[in-house]
Amino acid sequence: LAMRVYTSRLLGLNEDLVMHGGGNTSVKATTTDFFDRELEVLYVKGSGWDLKTIEKPGFPAIRLKETRMLAELETLSDPDMTRQLRALMLDPSAPAPSVEAILHAILPAKFIDHTHTDAVVTLSNNPRGGEILAEIFPDCLILPYIMPGFILSKQVYAAIKYHDPSQYKGIVLMHHGVFTYSDDAKAAYENMIELV
């Protein structure tokens, strides 16, 4: 979690990556619950925290297995998603998890970095955006724009069933941003910087 805080702050300090505090990061880890049982959790950026100044309390822990199960549902309204994510938190007084928490959970890597980088959004907003991105990022999975939240998670969940994410340096979301990921925090960060 300390490494997650450190690399999140590195991303947050670069306004070309996370203008207005946008973007989110996560790390998968093991912790213990109130009864001292081991649990796999997702520490994901909480709402209201800025990556530039985030600290450990800014990453609420949510139950990883159950969060992944949410991606298997056919439908899930935004209010129900928010309620379910809050119910999966280990500390109910922690900040609400990012609306992209399900997406962070389904990507198999330990460290997930997500930015709303100006450079990639500018390219994708071009009338030939998809074509341009495919040319520049042959090592990335490029997906069309879908509103953040459950439907975006479903889109990525369907895509990674057919495209192994480990074959790619990242996922580029049209008109939205970039996801990079690795089991190593430094590699996820460096992939983000390289792609941008």
GIQUI-V196042 format. One record per residue. PSI is psi in degrees with one decimal (999 if undefined). Layout:
psi-><PSI | PSI>
This chain:
psi-><-36.5 | -41.3 | -36.6 | -42.4 | -45.8 | -51.1 | -27.5 | -42.4 | -36.9 | -44.1 | -43.7 | -27.7 | -18.2 | 102.0 | -18.0 | -17.9 | -43.2 | 56.0 | 137.4 | 29.9 | 8.4 | 176.3 | 164.5 | 157.4 | 163.8 | 165.3 | 139.9 | 136.3 | 176.9 | 137.7 | -173.9 | 148.3 | -171.5 | -30.6 | 13.2 | 26.0 | 140.8 | 138.4 | 140.9 | 128.0 | 161.9 | 118.0 | 113.2 | 145.7 | 132.9 | 151.0 | 140.3 | -11.6 | 143.7 | 131.6 | -27.9 | -31.3 | 11.9 | 146.7 | 174.9 | -41.7 | -14.5 | 0.2 | 85.7 | 142.7 | 127.8 | 151.6 | 121.4 | -48.0 | -47.9 | -32.8 | -41.0 | -36.8 | -29.3 | -31.7 | -17.9 | -11.5 | 149.2 | -43.7 | 155.8 | 115.2 | 159.5 | -45.4 | -39.3 | -38.6 | -47.0 | -43.4 | -43.7 | -43.2 | -40.3 | -37.7 | -24.1 | -3.1 | 141.5 | -31.4 | 103.8 | -14.9 | -3.9 | 163.8 | 154.1 | 138.2 | 154.0 | 147.6 | -12.0 | 16.4 | -39.9 | -42.4 | -44.0 | -38.5 | -37.4 | -21.5 | 131.1 | -15.8 | 160.4 | -45.2 | 128.3 | 127.9 | 133.3 | 124.5 | 158.6 | 55.8 | 131.7 | -43.4 | -48.2 | -39.4 | -40.3 | -44.7 | -42.4 | -22.7 | -5.3 | 145.9 | -28.1 | 27.4 | -48.8 | -42.2 | -44.3 | -46.1 | -39.8 | -36.0 | -43.3 | -35.1 | 64.4 | -15.7 | 16.5 | 151.3 | 123.3 | 125.5 | 146.8 | 162.8 | 134.5 | 143.6 | 138.2 | 153.2 | -150.5 | -44.0 | -31.2 | -42.4 | -41.8 | -40.6 | -48.1 | -39.4 | -44.6 | -41.2 | -40.7 | -6.5 | -30.2 | -16.9 | 109.3 | 116.5 | -24.4 | -12.7 | -10.5 | 152.0 | -23.7 | 179.5 | 126.4 | 124.3 | 118.9 | 136.2 | 21.2 | -62.5 | -157.5 | 141.3 | 130.3 | 160.1 | 150.6 | 163.8 | -5.8 | 125.4 | -41.0 | -41.5 | -42.3 | -44.1 | -47.7 | -35.9 | -40.5 | -49.1 | -43.2 | -46.1 | -42.4 | 999>
